[in-house]
Amino acid sequence: MNASLYADRHYTLGAIDRRIYGSFIEHLGRAVYGGIYDPASLRSTSSGFRTDVLDLVKQIGVPVVRYPGGNFVSGYRWEDGVGPRDLRPTRLEQAWFCTENNHVGINEFVDWAKLAETEIIMAVNLGTRGAEEARALVEYCNHPSGSYYSDLRVSHGYKNPHGIKYWCLGNEMDGPWQIGHKTAEEYGRLACETAKLMKWVDPSIELVACGSSTFDMPSFGYWESTVLEHTYEQVDYISLHMYRGLSTWNNFAASARWMDTFIKSVAATCDHVKSRKKSRHTVNLSFDEWNVWYQGDWAQELETRWQTAPHLLEQIYTMEDAVVFGSMLITLLNNADRVKIACLAQLVNVIAPIMVDENGSAWFQTIFYPYLHASQYGKGEVIKMIRHAPMFASDQCEGCYLESTLTYDEATGTATLLAVNLSQDEAMGLNCDLRGLGEVQCIEHTVLNHSDRKAQNGSANPHNVQPRQITPPVADDGMLDVTLLPLSWNMLRFVVS
């Protein structure tokens, strides 16, 4: 199997916003309690935050983390999670049917985010609550002092405002499963009025309106256009969510192309509303939930009703999951002109790259590595490429065996090619014409693959699937040939002069 690509650094798709490598932590399962926070662990700080998890989050370089949900936020009273812990109420949490003790709330998460060297994307409850409660939360978090809610924060030991810049106006409000589910008209009006009040408190904040929960929703398209009719001038982004499951291999392997179609459809809808309103404002995209997710024993999980921090949605990822995951990450980069925020859902324990043993250490799953490589080296601008590669059929769209992106960082004079071969059994010979970049030298070829496509990592064998460096190909006047092994994630780094 052969493929080719051509690139010229004068033709770019867009600058990479670092927030595209964001993630997500929800009060769900062991994401918070037993994940980022475990005061009983010897590996935790005096404040209860696990240092091994913090080290891995900082190793990735996660720029933003969405919090506290997710479905959880649509029934959440933020006031429950502030003030003295012994006065905080315990609630029956009805998104995931667990018991929430509220030991971690906004202030604790702000403390964790500072330790993790990340920023917060705060979601507000537009399910059971509304504009006034969201406005009050902005006042609590961002107003210096001299008002009821800002002085309440000060009384809780936080003299300086948190300065949270990014805010989500609810979560998946188009979904019948959502607490406080609304029609597009109902949500659009509420989101508009909520946005006005929030920005009147702090005009510097940026807001994300709820888009469709999935590309497959019956209301897709109509939902976006209706919501934006109400909110276009008040919001800065509209959200997209996508989880991909393993039905047939071809459908799974075509995830990147289906994701790309979703992105371009939403961007087109945004631009249609912009044109109709004759607006100078551009609404960009926040892909603030995405991942591979298909494992889960729902019957067993129902048995955990009203437990505190039970084991929920702890999917163990395979080698083939990592490759499809990588192809989706590549797609986000190839739409960097419109996707400015993206949040891998989630970060710890719950469908996550980082796992935590209750009595042991943190370890990382197969999907950790593409996330790490892209975040560390996918910087600067995305270069537009002309690609030719074999295609395959799926039920939803035509897939391609090669998914790839090329980034160029002028500040360091380096380029990074991220590529996956989605063929399960055939290597791919890839001819790269990089003469348009200048003089190039390949300094690294890192590959992630395994002889068993179902291979996993685990607490007993955390390094079963891990990347390795192989001999980098030699560039001859900007031309080079590289072999992509079957079902592999590849990172090639170049010095450009």
N, C-alpha and C positions, 0 to 999 in steps of 0.2 A: 504494500500500500504506500503510495507516494502523495506528497502534498508540497505546496510551495507558498511562500509569502514574500511580498515586496513592501518596503517601508521607506519613507522619506520624512526626516524630522521637521521639514517645513510645512508638512500637512498634519495638523493635529485634530483630535476629536474634542479635546477640552482639557483644562487643568484639573488635576485630581484634588478634590477637597478631602482633607484627612479624615473628616467625619464619615467618609464612606466605609471606614474600618471600625465603625462603632459596634456596640453590642447592647445587651438587654438583660436586666435582672428584674424578675417579678416575684412577688410574694406567692410562690408556687412551689410545692414540694420542698426540696432541700436546696433551693437556689440561695435563699437568704440564711435561714437557720440550718446550720450544718454545712453550709456552703461558704459564703463569705464571712459568716459570723458564727463563732462557736466558742463561747467563753470557757467551756470546760476543757478545751484542747490545750495541750502544752505548746502547740505551735501558734497560739493566738497572742495578740498584744494584750495589754492591760485593759483595753477597751473591748476585747472579745473578737477582734478581726484576725482571721487566719493569715499569717505572714507568708506561708507557702503559696496560697492562692494569690495574694498580692504580688508576689514575685513573678508569677506566671503572667498575670494581667499586665504588669509593667514590661515583661519581656516581649509580649505581643505589641505593646504600645497602643492600647485601646484608647481612642481619643474622646469618645462620648459613650455614656451608658444610659439607656432609657429605663425609667423607674417611675412608679412601683408596679406597673402593669401596662398592657395586658388586661385580660378579662377581670383580674382582681380589682383594677382601679374603678370599675363601673359600680362597685358597691362600697368603696373605701371612704371612710371619714378620716381626713388627714389629721384632724385634731386628736384622734385617738393615739397617734404615734408621737406626740410631743409632750414635754413636761416630765416630771418624776416618773420613773418606770413603775413604782409601786402604786401609782394612782391611775395607770393606764388601764382601760377596760379590755377584757377578753371578749372577742366577738366570734360568732359563727359566720365564717366567710363562705358566701354562696356561689362564687365563681368556680371554686375547686372543691367545695364541701369539706373544708378544713377548719380547724380552730386557730384563730390568729390572736397571739398574745400581745402584739404591738410592742415587743421589746426593741425592735428596730423600726424607726420612723425616719422622718425627713432629716432631722439633725444628725442622727447616727449615719445615715447614708451620705450626707455631705462630708462627714468626717472620713468615711471610708473612701469616697471619691478623691479626696485630697491625698490620702495615702497611696491610692492607686494611680495618681497622676492623670486623672481623667475628669471630664466635665459631665454634668447631668443633663439629660433631657427629661424634664418632669412632665408626667401626664396628669391631667385633672379629670375628675369624675363628672361626666355629663350623662351618666346613666341614672343614678338615683338622686343626683344633686344638680346644681346649675351654675348660672353666671355669678351670683353673689359669693358662693363658696370658693369658686375659682379665683375671683378677684381678691378675696381675703387671703388665699394662699400666696398669691403674688406679693401682697402687702407683707405678709409674714416673712417671706423669704428674701425680698429684695428692697423693701423700704428701709432707710437707715434707722429712724426712730421717731418718736413723737406722735405716733398713732397707736390705736389699740393693738392691732396685730403685730406691728413691728416691735412695740414695747413688750408684747408677750414673748416674742423670740428672745429679746434681751433678757427678760426674766428667766428664761430657760438656759441662760449661760452663753448666748451667742450675740455678743455686742455688735459685731460687724455683720452686715447683710450677706446672704449667701451669693447673691449676684447670679442666679440661675438664668441663663440666656435663652434656652430652648424649651418650648412647651408644646405638648400634644393636647389638642382639644378633644379629649375622650379617646376611646379605643373601639374599633370595629363596630361602630354603631349601626351598621347595615345588617348585622348578623342576628337572626332570631335567638341564638344562644346567649346573646349579650344581655346582662342585667340592664334594663332600661332601654332596650332596643327601640329604635325610632325609624320613621320613614325618612326619605331624603329631604323632604320639605321640613319636617319637624327638626331634624338635626341641623340642617342648613341655617334655619332661623336662630336656633339656640346657639350654634357655633358663632354666628355673626355677632350676636349681642354679647356673648362671653368674651370674644376677642376684643371688642371695643372696650369693655370694662378692664380687662387685663392690661391692655396697652395704655389705657388712661392712667393706670397706676405706674407702669414702667414702660415708656415708649420704646425702650431699647430692645425689648424681647422679640424673639422670632417664634412664629406660631405654625403648627402643623395641623391641618384639617384632616379628618378621617376620610380616606378613600375606601375603595372596595376591599373587603377582607380577603378575597381571592379573585383571580381572573375569571373563575367559573360561576361567580354569583349571578343569579338571574337579573339582578338590578345593575350589573356592571355597565358602565357608560352613562346610563341615565343617572345613576347615583352621583358620579363625578360632576357631570354637567349641572345637575340641580344644586348640589352643595356649593359649587363654585359660583353659580349665579348669585347666591346669597353672600358668599364670603370672599370673593376674589380679591378685593382691595384690602381686606383685613388680615389675610394669611400669607405666609411666605412659602409654604410647601403643602402638598397633599400626599397622603401616605399610600403605600402599596404594601401588601402582605402576600407571601407565597411560601408554602411548604410543599416539598416534592416527596412523593412516596414511590416505593418500588412495586409496581403492578407487573408490567412486562419490562424487560431490560431496555428495549428500544424507546418506550415511553419515558422511562427514567433517564436514559442517556440524552434524550432530547430536551431535558429540563432547561438548559441554557437558552435554547432557541425560543421556548415557550415564555420564558422570563423576559427575553428581549422583546417579544411581541407585546407582552403586557406593558412594559415600560414605554414603548413607542406609542401604544394606544392611549395611555394616560397622558403622556406629553402632548399628543395631538389634541386631546380634549381640552387640556389647559390652554393651549394656544387658540383653539376655537373660541373659548369664552373670552380670552384676552382680545381677540379680534372683534368679536361682537360688541364688547364693551368699549372698544377703542382705547384700551388701557395702555399705559407705558410700563406697567408693572408686570414682571414675569414671575409666575408661580412655578417653582421647581419641585422636585420629587424627593420624598423621604421614604426609602424602602426600609421601613423601620421594624419589620419582622421578616426574616427569611432563613431558611435552613432546609436540610434533608430531615424528614420526620415521617416515620411510618410504623415504628414498633410501639407496642403498648398493649398490655393486658388490661382492657377496660373493666372487665368483670372483677379482677383482683383489685384494681384501683378503687372501685366502688366500696370495697370492704374497708377502706381507710377513712371513711366518712367521719369527720369531726376530730380526726387526729391532728396533732400539731407537727408540721413539717414531715409528713410521710414521704416515702420514696414514690415519686410520681414522675412519669415521662423520662425515665433515665435510660434513654436509648444508648446502646453500645454500638459504635459506628464501625463499619467494615472498610476494607481497602476500596471497594467499589463506591461506597458512600463518599469517601474522601475525594475521588476523582470527579464525581458529579457535583459535589460541593465546590470543588475548585473551578469547575466550568461555570457555575453560577456566580462565583466571585469575579471571574473574568468578565462575565456579562455586565456586572455592575460597573466595572472599570471602563468597559467599552461604551458605556452610556454616561460617562463622567460629565458631559456637557449639561445634563439635566438631573442626574442623580447626585445630589449634594450630601445627603445623609443616608446611611444604611446601618441597620442594627441586626447583627447576627443574633438570632433567638435560639438559645439563651447563652449565658456565659459560663455558669457553673452548675454542674449536676443535672440540670433539666435540659434535655436535648442540647448538650453543651460540649465544647472542646476540652474543658477542664473538669475533672472528676475528683471528688474528695472522699477518702475512706474515713469512716466514722472514728476508727481507732488507729488510723495510719496517716499517710501523707497524700498530698495531691499528685495526680498524674494526668497525662494528656492523651486524648483520643486521636484517631487517625486524622480527623478534620482539623486538628490543631495546627498541623504543619502548613497547609495552603494558606490558612489565615495568618500565621506567623510570617511566612515568606512575603506575602503580598503587602502586609502592613509595614514590614521592615524595609522593603526595597521598591515597592510600587509607588514611587514618588514623582513629582513634577507634572508632566503632561502625558496624556495618552496619545500615541502616534497612530494616525490612520494607516491601516494596512490593506493591501490587496491580497486576498488569500484564495487559493484553489485547493480544495480537499474533497475526498469522497464523502458522499451523503448517504443517509439511510432514512427509511420511512418509519413514522410512528403514527399513533392514532390522532394526535393533536397537531403536529406540524412536522416538517422535514427536519431531521437532525443532521449534524455534521460530526464526523469522527474527530476532527481537529477543532478545538476551541482555544483561542490564543489572544493575548493582548501584549502590547509593547509600550513600555513607559520610558520616558527620557527625562532625566533630572539635570538641567543645565547647570545648576549650582555645583554639582559634584562631577559633571562630565561623565555620567554613567547611564546606561540603559539596561532595562530588565525585560526579558521575554518570559512570560508565563504561558505555558501550553499544556494541554491535556490530550492524550490519545484515548478516545473512548471505545476503541475496539478491544474486545475481551481477549482476542487470541492472535492478533496480527500487529507486528511492529510497523511503525510509520517512518518512512524516509522523508525528512523535511528539508527542502532546499530553501535557504534564507538569502534573499538579496537585500543586504543592508548598506549598499553603497550610498544611499541617500542620507544615511546618518553621518557619514564622514569616514575616517579611518577607525576601524573597530578591532578590538582584541577581546575575545571571550576569556574571562578570567574564572568562571565557575559554571559548572553544570551540576545542579542538584536534582536528584530524581527520587520520587516516592513511588514504590511499587512493591508487589509481593507475589509470590508464585500462587498463593491462594487468594482469590478475589474476595472471599468471605473472612479473611484474616482480620482479627481485632486486637486491640490493646486491652489490658485489664490491670487490676491492682497486682496480680501475680506475675504478669508479663507486660509491663508498661512500655517496653521497647520492641515488642514483636513487629510492629509496623513503624518504621522510622526512615527518614530520608538518608541518603548517602550521596557523597560527591563522587562523580566519575570524571574521567579525563575530558576536559572541555574541547570542543571542536576548534580547529584552526581556521581562521578567516583568511581567505585569499583575495585580497583587493575588495573586501566588503562582501564576499560571497562565502557561505559556509553551508555544509551539510551536517545534519544532526539526526540521530536515530531516536525516536520516541518509542520506548518499550510499550507493549500492550498494557492497557489499563494503567496508565501512569500519569502522575503530576510532575511537571518539569519546570525548573527555574534556571534560566541562563542569564548570566550577568556579563555586561560588556563595559570596557573602558572606551570612550569615544573621544577622538581628537580631530 
